[in-house]
Amino acid sequence: MADDPIALFDRWLAEAEQSELNDPNAMALATADAGGRPSVRMVLLKGHGPDGFVFYTNRGSRKAEELGANAQASLLFHWKSLRRQVRVTGAVSPVSDAESDAYFASRGRDSQLGAWASDQSRPLDSRAIFEARVEAIRERFDGQDVPRPPFWGGYRVAAEEIEFWQDRAHRLHERRLFTRAGDCWNEGLLFP
């Protein structure tokens, strides 16, 4: 078997980019609070490589609070058109400010403004309040670049396990599990 799981993920993601209509980089992010209560939501993969899988968020959000209390997470990519999924599990750490700055600068202006205006995961009395905040932020940064908010940044899931699941006829699916062993990976199969 002996494939590099990151190279295999690259191939599968490239195929998903050709076949998935919307957001082939969408992934479910599962976290748990300090008491072990789980939570899951969809986020977008914004970078990956041997050092891990990166996403960005408001660092005051529920997911960020949970990662602060329990720095472990699982990701799940599901590409229905390919009948495939990939599960990634590992420790989570913040990405550098420089990496967060670079990604934030690449975002569309409205997305940048929205990051400033949102108290992500906090109660909101009405949509009008949020829209007014966006307009106030738009005026604040009128005619200038929008800097990254100090409360917004990225996280990297350093993969300890990566499982590749491929649908097969009659539910005789193929499951390949890669487990990190230092700088190397061990590979095995799992019963479907």
C-alpha positions in Angstrom: 0.0 0.0 0.0 2.6 2.5 1.2 1.0 5.7 -0.2 1.7 9.0 1.4 -1.7 10.0 2.8 -1.2 13.7 2.0 -0.4 12.9 -1.6 -3.5 10.7 -1.7 -5.6 13.5 -0.2 -4.2 15.9 -2.8 -5.4 13.5 -5.6 -8.8 13.0 -4.1 -9.3 16.7 -3.5 -8.3 17.5 -7.1 -10.9 15.0 -8.3 -13.5 16.5 -6.0 -12.7 20.0 -7.4 -13.6 18.6 -10.8 -16.9 16.9 -9.8 -18.4 18.7 -6.8 -20.6 21.6 -7.7 -20.2 23.6 -4.5 -17.3 23.9 -2.1 -15.2 20.7 -2.6 -13.1 22.1 0.3 -16.0 22.0 2.7 -15.4 19.9 5.8 -17.2 19.0 9.0 -15.2 20.1 12.0 -15.9 18.2 15.2 -14.8 19.6 18.5 -15.6 19.0 22.1 -15.7 21.2 25.2 -13.7 20.6 28.4 -16.5 18.3 29.6 -16.4 16.2 26.4 -19.7 17.5 25.0 -19.3 17.3 21.2 -20.2 19.9 18.6 -19.9 19.8 14.8 -20.2 22.4 12.0 -19.1 22.9 8.4 -16.0 25.0 7.7 -13.8 25.5 4.6 -10.3 24.0 4.2 -8.0 26.9 3.3 -4.6 25.1 3.2 -3.1 21.7 3.8 0.1 19.8 3.7 2.3 17.5 5.8 2.0 19.9 8.8 -1.8 19.8 8.8 -5.2 21.1 7.6 -6.0 24.8 8.0 -9.2 26.7 8.5 -10.0 30.2 9.8 -12.5 31.6 12.2 -13.3 34.2 14.8 -11.2 33.2 17.9 -14.2 34.1 20.1 -16.5 31.6 18.4 -17.8 28.5 20.0 -15.4 26.3 18.0 -12.4 28.4 19.1 -13.5 28.3 22.7 -13.8 24.5 22.5 -10.4 24.2 20.9 -9.0 26.3 23.7 -10.4 23.9 26.3 -9.7 20.7 24.3 -7.1 21.1 21.5 -8.2 18.0 19.6 -10.5 17.9 16.5 -11.8 15.7 13.7 -12.5 16.7 10.2 -14.7 15.0 7.7 -14.7 15.6 3.9 -17.7 14.0 2.1 -17.6 14.1 -1.7 -21.0 12.6 -2.6 -20.5 12.7 -6.4 -17.3 10.6 -5.9 -18.8 8.4 -3.2 -15.8 9.1 -1.0 -15.0 10.6 2.3 -11.8 11.4 4.3 -11.6 11.6 8.0 -8.8 13.4 9.7 -8.1 13.5 13.5 -5.4 15.3 15.4 -4.2 18.0 17.7 -5.0 21.6 16.9 -2.9 24.7 17.2 -3.3 28.3 16.0 -1.5 29.3 12.8 0.9 32.2 12.9 -0.2 35.8 12.8 1.7 36.1 9.5 -0.2 33.2 7.9 -3.5 34.5 9.2 -2.7 38.0 7.9 -1.8 36.6 4.4 -5.0 34.6 4.2 -7.2 37.5 5.5 -5.7 39.8 2.8 -6.8 37.3 0.1 -10.4 37.4 1.2 -13.1 39.5 -0.5 -13.6 42.9 1.0 -17.2 42.1 2.2 -15.9 38.9 3.9 -13.2 41.0 5.6 -15.8 43.6 6.8 -18.1 40.8 8.0 -15.3 39.3 10.1 -15.0 42.7 11.9 -18.8 43.1 12.4 -19.6 39.6 13.7 -19.5 38.5 17.3 -19.6 34.9 16.0 -21.7 32.4 17.9 -23.1 35.1 20.2 -26.8 35.9 20.5 -28.1 38.4 17.9 -31.4 40.3 18.6 -32.1 41.0 14.9 -30.5 40.8 11.5 -30.8 44.6 11.2 -28.3 45.0 14.1 -25.7 42.9 12.2 -26.3 44.7 8.9 -25.9 48.1 10.7 -22.6 46.9 12.2 -21.4 45.8 8.7 -22.3 49.3 7.4 -20.5 51.0 10.3 -17.4 48.9 9.6 -17.6 49.7 5.9 -17.5 53.4 6.7 -14.7 52.9 9.2 -12.4 51.3 6.6 -13.7 53.4 3.6 -10.8 54.0 1.1 -8.3 51.8 3.0 -7.3 48.2 3.2 -9.1 46.2 5.9 -6.7 44.8 8.4 -7.2 41.4 10.0 -9.1 41.7 13.3 -7.0 40.7 16.3 -9.7 38.2 17.3 -9.7 36.4 13.9 -7.2 33.8 12.7 -6.5 30.2 11.6 -6.1 26.8 13.2 -4.2 23.8 12.0 -5.2 20.2 12.6 -2.0 18.2 12.7 -3.2 14.8 11.4 -2.5 11.9 13.6 -4.9 9.6 11.7 -6.3 9.9 8.2 -8.9 7.5 7.0 -9.9 7.2 3.3 -13.3 5.7 2.7 -14.4 4.6 -0.8 -17.9 3.3 -1.5 -18.1 -0.2 -3.0 -21.0 -2.2 -4.3 -23.2 -4.1 -1.7 -21.7 -2.0 1.2 -18.4 -3.8 0.8 -16.6 -0.5 1.2 -12.9 0.1 1.2 -11.4 1.8 4.3 -7.7 2.7 4.4 -6.3 4.1 7.7 -3.0 5.9 8.0 -1.6 6.5 11.5 1.3 8.8 12.1 4.4 7.3 13.6 6.9 10.1 14.1 7.7 11.5 10.6 6.3 8.4 8.9 2.9 6.9 8.4 1.7 3.3 9.0 -1.1 2.1 6.8 -3.7 -0.6 7.3 -7.2 -1.6 6.3 -10.4 -1.5 8.3 -13.5 -3.7 7.9 -16.3 -1.7 6.3 
